[in-house]
Amino acid sequence: MSRLLPVTLVSIVSLVLISVVISCAPIGNTTNVSSGDIDAFHSSLENSDFTLKLAPFVHVDLIKLYEAGKLANAAGNNASAPYRGVFGAVPDNVKIKDVNQLSNAQEMVDNWLYNIPGLIQGWQLNPDEAVVLVTKTPPECAYFSYCGFIFYKYYEKDQQRKWVWTSYNDPLNNLTIKTSGTPNGAKGNPFNQDTIIIVTADKGTDQRIRSAAVSAGYSADIINTYVIPSSMVKLGTGPEYDTIVLGQRMALFADEKAGQEYVNAVSAAIRVTPKSQVKLDPFPAPELRVRGTGKTEVDLQPALDELRRAILAKYNDLSANEFETSVWLPESYEAVQTETYVAGESRDTVYLRCDTLTLGDDPDEFAIVYGVNHAASGKATYANCNFYGEAGWNGVAGIYNTEYVGSAEEYLPGNPLAKYLYVCKFARNCGSEKTCVAVPTGPGVYGVGLDEPAFIGFRAYMEPATKVGPAYTELLFDRVIKFNSR
């Protein structure tokens, strides 16, 4: 099996879930790791018969990638929630040999990512290779995670790869990650903490990297092994093997400025490759966290029905069209079997959507969204809804549960259950209305044109009791009513 990846313009800009992220941001930036000796870690890895390859770990704009022709759609991006990722190894003809040089390479990275023609294909990894992230976790926020995906899956019966973008393991999130503030997974503060994440399919490679990290002064209590299941992911290089990617999600920073500094920092990623062939010792497929607690939102159904009647009564001079809400994306372990594209689905959330609608600019044309505030009910850490173009799955505007708290009480005065419900509005012009989301028409795919097919999508992230997304069967689905002039 060849160890040489083809260094193409497309592979250079590929999202990767297979590298070792070593912080190299300037002093004072939020990705610096304070413990251990990174140079000693590098040396220890090289002395352990590994070769290292640099790659940048940076902020990624999914809509910009779609607009630039790098993605076939915007992957149902969570509007206003930032993403970071690794985009491939630095090519040999670019003279960056030191990790510290990457911290000032944003312009070059952006050029690789957005300006080189061709769709992103993902990255290929051999079964004995690894990725190690040595970095800071984000500053305080409602949620963060690191998650690995199969980007293109090779299907033997079809003799081709298909774009599926399915996760192959549960995300490492702020309730499960081992950090200097949550040593060995203990309860504590996971934000702005040192952590190491080893991404690999092989037990032996994992152990050698762990030993190198400990010898460089890092605590074993901050090291996470993120397993790539080789029974699910066809690792290797060439057209008959899968490609993979890595993403980092964050939402609702307590300090927006600190959050943006973290998101915009450029860190270095290093792919770790054994110099000589080793006997493979693959990990078994990881056990997935179990969704659901048995406690449902069903007792809120009468109040939700009352809220519906109150909304219809408020706008009784307009024509109302109620849209069905259903599961948008199946779970990845199902999707990879059915050859279904799921846009980077994560088991830390649910994905719901309404049927296709359009939205013009008449003042009497708007969509009212209502439902259970899943964070208030205890079924989620945070929840939100976003407006998407149907053609590009481009999320252009949205609202979080923190913004619509208490919004149902004006419709249900005196009802003690109103605090668990919400109402918001999507319109072209909101004026001074509260809990109203203005839907832009542009520029380009950063908006959805007047009367273009669209939909509203819903997420409910991470039930605290289970540390994974809630069970669909335990939720009352969010609802949409479209109003127009009669």
C-alpha positions as CSV (number, residue, x, y, z in Angstrom):
1,M,0.0,0.0,0.0
2,S,1.5,3.3,-1.1
3,R,2.2,5.9,1.6
4,L,2.3,8.8,-0.9
5,L,-0.8,10.8,-1.3
6,P,-1.2,12.4,-4.7
7,V,-0.5,16.1,-4.0
8,T,-3.2,17.7,-6.2
9,L,-4.7,21.1,-6.0
10,V,-7.9,19.6,-4.8
11,S,-6.3,17.5,-2.1
12,I,-4.5,20.5,-0.7
13,V,-7.7,22.2,0.2
14,S,-9.5,19.1,1.5
15,L,-11.1,19.1,4.9
16,V,-9.2,16.6,7.0
17,L,-9.9,14.6,10.1
18,I,-6.5,13.1,10.0
19,S,-3.8,15.3,11.2
20,V,-2.0,16.3,14.4
21,V,-3.0,19.8,15.4
22,I,-0.2,21.6,17.1
23,S,-0.9,25.1,18.2
24,C,1.2,27.8,16.6
25,A,-0.8,30.9,17.0
26,P,0.9,34.1,18.0
27,I,1.5,34.8,21.7
28,G,-1.8,35.7,23.4
29,N,-3.9,33.9,20.9
30,T,-6.5,31.5,22.3
31,T,-5.1,28.2,20.8
32,N,-1.8,28.2,22.6
33,V,-1.1,25.2,24.8
34,S,0.5,26.1,28.1
35,S,1.6,22.6,29.3
36,G,4.2,20.3,27.9
37,D,6.9,21.0,25.4
38,I,5.8,21.0,21.8
39,D,9.3,20.8,20.3
40,A,10.1,17.9,22.6
41,F,6.9,16.2,21.4
42,H,7.9,16.7,17.8
43,S,11.3,15.3,18.5
44,S,9.9,12.3,20.4
45,L,7.5,11.5,17.5
46,E,10.4,11.6,15.0
47,N,12.5,9.5,17.3
48,S,9.6,7.0,17.5
49,D,10.0,6.3,13.7
50,F,7.3,8.8,12.5
51,T,7.4,11.4,9.8
52,L,5.4,14.6,10.2
53,K,3.6,16.7,7.6
54,L,2.3,20.2,8.3
55,A,-1.3,21.3,7.5
56,P,-3.3,24.4,8.6
57,F,-6.3,24.2,11.0
58,V,-8.5,27.2,10.4
59,H,-11.9,28.8,10.3
60,V,-14.0,27.6,7.3
61,D,-17.0,29.4,5.7
62,L,-19.2,26.7,4.2
63,I,-21.3,29.1,2.2
64,K,-18.1,30.7,0.8
65,L,-16.9,27.2,-0.2
66,Y,-20.3,26.5,-1.9
67,E,-20.2,29.9,-3.7
68,A,-16.6,29.2,-4.8
69,G,-17.6,25.9,-6.3
70,K,-15.6,23.9,-3.7
71,L,-18.7,22.1,-2.4
72,A,-21.9,21.1,-4.2
73,N,-23.9,22.7,-1.5
74,A,-23.4,24.6,1.8
75,A,-24.0,21.4,3.8
76,G,-26.9,22.8,5.8
77,N,-24.6,25.1,7.7
78,N,-25.8,26.3,11.1
79,A,-26.2,30.0,10.4
80,S,-24.0,32.2,12.7
81,A,-22.3,29.1,14.3
82,P,-18.6,29.0,13.3
83,Y,-16.7,26.0,12.0
84,R,-13.0,25.1,12.0
85,G,-11.3,22.4,10.0
86,V,-8.1,21.0,8.6
87,F,-7.6,21.4,4.8
88,G,-4.7,19.3,3.9
89,A,-0.9,19.1,4.1
90,V,1.2,22.0,3.0
91,P,2.5,21.1,-0.5
92,D,6.3,20.6,-0.9
93,N,6.6,23.6,-3.3
94,V,5.4,26.0,-0.5
95,K,8.3,26.9,1.7
96,I,6.7,26.5,5.2
97,K,8.9,24.2,7.2
98,D,8.2,25.5,10.7
99,V,4.8,25.4,12.5
100,N,5.3,29.0,13.7
101,Q,5.2,30.2,10.1
102,L,1.6,29.1,9.6
103,S,0.3,31.6,12.1
104,N,0.8,34.3,9.6
105,A,-0.4,32.3,6.6
106,Q,-4.1,33.2,6.5
107,E,-4.0,34.7,3.0
108,M,-2.2,31.7,1.6
109,V,-4.5,29.3,3.3
110,D,-7.6,31.2,2.0
111,N,-6.2,31.0,-1.5
112,W,-5.7,27.2,-1.2
113,L,-9.2,26.8,0.2
114,Y,-11.4,29.1,-1.9
115,N,-9.6,30.0,-5.1
116,I,-8.1,26.7,-6.5
117,P,-10.6,25.2,-9.0
118,G,-12.3,21.8,-8.3
119,L,-14.5,20.2,-5.7
120,I,-13.0,19.3,-2.3
121,Q,-12.4,15.6,-2.3
122,G,-11.4,15.0,1.3
123,W,-8.3,13.3,2.5
124,Q,-7.0,9.8,2.6
125,L,-5.3,8.1,5.5
126,N,-3.5,4.7,5.8
127,P,-4.6,2.3,8.5
128,D,-1.4,2.9,10.6
129,E,-1.4,6.7,10.4
130,A,-2.8,9.1,13.0
131,V,-3.8,12.6,13.8
132,V,-3.0,14.3,17.0
133,L,-4.6,17.6,18.0
134,V,-2.5,19.5,20.6
135,T,-4.5,22.6,21.2
136,K,-6.7,24.7,23.4
137,T,-10.4,24.1,23.6
138,P,-12.6,27.1,22.8
139,P,-13.4,29.8,25.4
140,E,-16.7,29.4,27.3
141,C,-19.6,28.6,25.0
142,A,-22.9,26.7,25.1
143,Y,-21.3,23.8,23.0
144,F,-18.2,22.7,21.2
145,S,-17.1,19.5,19.6
146,Y,-14.6,17.8,17.3
147,C,-16.0,15.3,14.9
148,G,-14.6,13.0,12.1
149,F,-16.4,12.2,8.9
150,I,-16.3,9.9,5.9
151,F,-16.4,12.5,3.1
152,Y,-16.5,10.3,0.0
153,K,-17.3,6.6,0.6
154,Y,-16.2,3.9,-1.9
155,Y,-18.9,1.5,-2.7
156,E,-17.6,-1.8,-4.1
157,K,-20.9,-2.8,-5.8
158,D,-21.0,0.6,-7.6
159,Q,-17.3,0.7,-8.2
160,Q,-17.2,4.4,-7.3
161,R,-17.0,6.8,-4.5
162,K,-20.1,8.8,-3.4
163,W,-20.3,12.0,-1.4
164,V,-21.9,11.0,1.8
165,W,-20.3,13.2,4.5
166,T,-21.2,10.8,7.3
167,S,-19.7,10.9,10.8
168,Y,-17.9,7.7,11.9
169,N,-17.8,8.3,15.6
170,D,-19.6,10.3,18.2
171,P,-18.2,13.8,18.5
172,L,-15.8,14.7,21.3
173,N,-17.8,17.5,23.0
174,N,-17.5,19.7,26.0
175,L,-19.2,17.1,28.2
176,T,-17.0,14.2,27.1
177,I,-13.6,15.6,26.3
178,K,-10.5,15.1,28.5
179,T,-8.7,18.4,29.2
180,S,-6.5,20.1,31.8
181,G,-9.8,21.3,33.3
182,T,-11.6,18.0,33.1
183,P,-8.7,15.5,33.6
184,N,-9.4,12.0,32.5
185,G,-13.0,13.1,31.8
186,A,-13.8,14.3,35.3
187,K,-16.4,17.0,35.8
188,G,-14.9,20.5,35.7
189,N,-14.3,23.4,33.3
190,P,-13.6,22.2,29.7
191,F,-13.3,25.7,28.2
192,N,-10.0,27.3,27.2
193,Q,-8.1,24.2,28.4
194,D,-5.2,22.1,27.1
195,T,-6.2,18.9,25.3
196,I,-4.7,16.3,23.0
197,I,-6.8,14.3,20.5
198,I,-5.3,11.3,18.8
199,V,-7.2,10.4,15.7
200,T,-6.3,6.9,14.5
201,A,-7.6,3.4,13.7
202,D,-4.6,1.6,15.2
203,K,-3.9,0.7,18.8
204,G,-0.1,0.5,18.4
205,T,0.1,3.9,16.7
206,D,-2.1,5.4,19.4
207,Q,0.1,4.0,22.2
208,R,3.4,5.2,20.6
209,I,2.0,8.7,20.2
210,R,0.7,8.7,23.8
211,S,4.1,7.7,25.1
212,A,5.7,10.5,23.0
213,A,3.3,13.1,24.5
214,V,3.9,12.0,28.1
215,S,7.7,12.0,27.6
216,A,7.3,15.6,26.3
217,G,5.6,16.7,29.6
218,Y,2.0,16.4,28.7
219,S,-0.4,14.7,31.2
220,A,-1.9,11.4,30.2
221,D,-5.1,12.7,31.7
222,I,-5.7,15.2,28.8
223,I,-5.2,12.7,26.0
224,N,-8.2,11.6,24.0
225,T,-8.2,8.7,21.6
226,Y,-10.7,9.4,18.8
227,V,-11.2,6.0,17.0
228,I,-11.6,5.6,13.3
229,P,-13.4,2.3,12.9
230,S,-11.5,0.5,10.1
231,S,-14.5,-1.8,9.8
232,M,-16.6,1.2,8.6
233,V,-14.0,3.4,7.0
234,K,-11.9,2.0,4.2
235,L,-8.5,3.4,4.9
236,G,-5.8,3.6,2.3
237,T,-4.7,5.6,-0.7
238,G,-6.1,5.4,-4.2
239,P,-9.5,5.5,-6.0
240,E,-10.9,2.5,-4.1
241,Y,-10.5,4.0,-0.7
242,D,-12.6,6.4,1.4
243,T,-11.7,10.0,2.0
244,I,-12.3,11.6,5.4
245,V,-12.5,15.1,6.9
246,L,-12.4,16.7,10.4
247,G,-14.6,19.5,11.7
248,Q,-14.9,21.6,14.9
249,R,-18.3,23.1,15.9
250,M,-18.9,25.9,18.4
251,A,-22.0,27.8,19.4
252,L,-23.0,30.8,21.6
253,F,-19.7,32.1,23.1
254,A,-20.1,33.9,26.4
255,D,-17.5,36.5,25.2
256,E,-18.1,37.0,21.5
257,K,-14.7,38.8,21.0
258,A,-12.8,36.0,22.7
259,G,-14.7,33.5,20.6
260,Q,-14.0,35.2,17.3
261,E,-10.3,35.4,18.2
262,Y,-10.3,31.7,18.8
263,V,-12.2,30.9,15.6
264,N,-9.9,33.0,13.5
265,A,-6.6,31.7,14.9
266,V,-4.5,29.7,12.5
267,S,-3.0,26.6,14.1
268,A,-0.7,23.9,12.6
269,A,-1.8,20.4,11.9
270,I,0.7,17.5,11.5
271,R,-0.1,14.2,9.9
272,V,1.8,11.4,11.6
273,T,3.1,8.5,9.4
274,P,5.2,5.5,10.5
275,K,8.5,5.4,8.6
276,S,8.4,1.6,8.5
277,Q,5.6,-0.9,8.1
278,V,4.1,-2.1,11.4
279,K,1.7,-4.9,12.2
280,L,-1.8,-3.5,12.3
281,D,-3.8,-3.7,15.5
282,P,-7.1,-2.0,14.7
283,F,-9.5,-0.7,17.4
284,P,-13.0,-2.2,17.4
285,A,-15.8,0.1,16.3
286,P,-16.5,2.6,19.1
287,E,-19.6,2.2,21.3
288,L,-22.0,5.0,20.5
289,R,-23.7,7.1,23.3
290,V,-27.4,6.1,23.6
291,R,-30.0,8.7,22.8
292,G,-33.0,9.2,25.1
293,T,-33.9,9.1,28.7
294,G,-37.5,7.9,28.5
295,K,-38.7,11.3,29.5
296,T,-40.6,13.0,26.7
297,E,-42.1,16.5,25.9
298,V,-45.6,15.0,25.3
299,D,-47.1,16.6,28.4
300,L,-46.6,20.0,26.6
301,Q,-48.8,18.9,23.7
302,P,-52.0,20.6,25.0
303,A,-50.2,23.9,25.6
304,L,-48.6,23.6,22.1
305,D,-52.0,23.1,20.5
306,E,-53.3,26.1,22.5
307,L,-50.4,28.2,21.2
308,R,-51.2,27.2,17.6
309,R,-54.8,28.4,18.0
310,A,-53.5,31.7,19.5
311,I,-51.2,32.3,16.6
312,L,-53.9,31.6,14.0
313,A,-56.3,33.9,15.9
314,K,-53.7,36.8,16.0
315,Y,-53.4,36.6,12.2
316,N,-56.9,35.6,11.3
317,D,-57.1,38.3,8.6
318,L,-54.4,36.5,6.6
319,S,-54.3,33.2,4.7
320,A,-52.5,30.5,6.7
321,N,-50.7,27.4,5.3
322,E,-49.3,24.9,7.9
323,F,-46.2,23.0,6.8
324,E,-45.3,19.5,7.9
325,T,-42.1,19.0,9.9
326,S,-40.1,15.8,9.6
327,V,-36.6,14.3,10.1
328,W,-34.2,16.1,7.8
329,L,-31.1,13.9,8.1
330,P,-30.9,10.3,9.1
331,E,-28.1,9.2,11.4
332,S,-24.7,8.5,9.7
333,Y,-24.5,4.8,10.5
334,E,-27.8,4.4,8.6
335,A,-26.8,6.8,5.8
336,V,-23.5,5.1,5.0
337,Q,-25.4,1.9,4.4
338,T,-28.1,3.5,2.2
339,E,-25.6,5.7,0.3
340,T,-27.3,8.8,1.5
341,Y,-25.6,12.3,1.7
342,V,-26.1,13.8,5.2
343,A,-24.1,17.0,5.1
344,G,-21.8,16.3,8.1
345,E,-24.5,14.9,10.4
346,S,-23.6,14.7,14.0
347,R,-25.2,12.5,16.6
348,D,-24.9,15.4,19.1
349,T,-28.1,16.9,17.7
350,V,-31.3,16.2,15.8
351,Y,-32.1,17.6,12.4
352,L,-35.6,18.5,11.5
353,R,-37.0,20.6,8.6
354,C,-40.3,21.8,7.2
355,D,-41.6,21.2,3.7
356,T,-40.5,23.5,0.9
357,L,-41.9,27.0,1.0
358,T,-41.1,30.4,-0.5
359,L,-40.9,33.9,1.0
360,G,-41.7,37.1,-0.8
361,D,-41.3,40.7,0.4
362,D,-45.0,41.6,0.9
363,P,-45.3,42.9,4.5
364,D,-48.2,40.4,5.0
365,E,-46.1,37.4,3.9
366,F,-44.0,35.8,6.6
367,A,-43.5,32.5,8.4
368,I,-44.3,31.9,12.1
369,V,-42.3,29.2,13.7
370,Y,-43.3,27.8,17.1
371,G,-42.7,24.9,19.3
372,V,-41.1,23.6,22.4
373,N,-37.9,25.4,23.6
374,H,-36.0,22.1,23.9
375,A,-33.4,23.8,26.1
376,A,-36.0,24.9,28.5
377,S,-37.6,21.5,28.6
378,G,-34.2,19.9,29.5
379,K,-33.9,17.9,26.3
380,A,-31.1,20.0,24.8
381,T,-28.2,22.2,25.7
382,Y,-29.2,24.7,23.0
383,A,-31.7,24.8,20.1
384,N,-32.1,26.9,17.1
385,C,-33.8,27.3,13.7
386,N,-32.4,28.5,10.4
387,F,-33.7,29.6,7.0
388,Y,-32.2,27.7,4.1
389,G,-32.3,27.8,0.3
390,E,-33.6,24.5,-1.0
391,A,-31.1,24.3,-3.9
392,G,-28.0,25.0,-1.9
393,W,-28.9,24.1,1.7
394,N,-27.3,27.4,2.5
395,G,-28.3,28.7,6.0
396,V,-28.6,32.5,5.7
397,A,-30.3,33.5,8.9
398,G,-31.4,32.0,12.2
399,I,-32.3,32.4,15.8
400,Y,-31.2,30.6,19.0
401,N,-33.2,29.5,22.1
402,T,-31.5,32.3,24.1
403,E,-33.2,34.8,21.8
404,Y,-36.7,33.5,22.0
405,V,-37.0,32.8,25.7
406,G,-40.4,33.9,26.9
407,S,-41.7,34.6,23.4
408,A,-44.8,32.4,23.8
409,E,-46.1,34.2,27.0
410,E,-47.8,37.0,25.1
411,Y,-49.9,34.3,23.2
412,L,-50.6,32.3,26.4
413,P,-50.9,34.8,29.2
414,G,-51.2,33.1,32.6
415,N,-50.3,29.7,31.2
416,P,-47.5,28.2,33.4
417,L,-46.3,26.1,30.5
418,A,-45.7,29.0,28.2
419,K,-42.2,29.3,29.5
420,Y,-41.4,26.0,27.8
421,L,-42.6,27.2,24.4
422,Y,-41.5,29.7,21.9
423,V,-42.7,31.7,18.9
424,C,-40.5,33.5,16.3
425,K,-41.0,35.0,12.8
426,F,-39.1,34.8,9.5
427,A,-39.8,37.8,7.2
428,R,-38.0,39.9,4.7
429,N,-38.3,43.0,6.8
430,C,-38.6,42.9,10.6
431,G,-38.5,46.5,11.6
432,S,-38.3,46.7,15.4
433,E,-40.2,43.4,16.0
434,K,-38.7,41.2,18.7
435,T,-37.9,37.5,17.9
436,C,-38.2,38.3,14.2
437,V,-35.5,37.0,11.8
438,A,-34.9,39.1,8.6
439,V,-34.1,36.8,5.7
440,P,-31.7,38.4,3.2
441,T,-31.9,38.0,-0.6
442,G,-28.1,38.2,-0.9
443,P,-25.3,38.9,-1.7
444,G,-25.2,35.7,-3.8
445,V,-25.8,32.5,-1.8
446,Y,-25.5,34.4,1.5
447,G,-29.2,35.1,0.8
448,V,-32.2,33.4,-0.6
449,G,-34.0,35.1,-3.5
450,L,-37.6,36.3,-3.4
451,D,-39.9,33.4,-4.0
452,E,-37.0,30.9,-4.4
453,P,-37.7,27.4,-2.9
454,A,-36.6,27.4,0.7
455,F,-37.2,25.6,4.1
456,I,-36.7,26.1,7.8
457,G,-34.4,23.7,9.6
458,F,-34.2,22.9,13.3
459,R,-31.6,21.6,15.7
460,A,-31.6,20.6,19.3
461,Y,-28.0,20.0,20.5
462,M,-26.8,17.6,23.2
463,E,-29.2,16.4,26.0
464,P,-27.3,17.0,29.2
465,A,-28.3,13.7,30.8
466,T,-27.0,11.6,27.9
467,K,-24.2,13.8,26.5
468,V,-25.6,13.2,23.0
469,G,-28.4,14.5,20.9
470,P,-32.0,13.8,22.2
471,A,-34.1,11.0,20.8
472,Y,-36.5,12.1,18.1
473,T,-39.3,10.1,19.7
474,E,-39.0,12.1,22.9
475,L,-39.4,15.5,21.2
476,L,-42.4,17.5,20.0
477,F,-41.4,18.7,16.6
478,D,-41.1,22.4,15.8
479,R,-43.8,23.8,13.5
480,V,-44.2,26.3,10.7
481,I,-47.2,28.4,9.6
482,K,-46.8,30.5,6.4
483,F,-49.1,33.6,6.3
484,N,-50.1,35.5,3.1
485,S,-52.6,38.2,2.2
486,R,-56.0,36.7,1.3
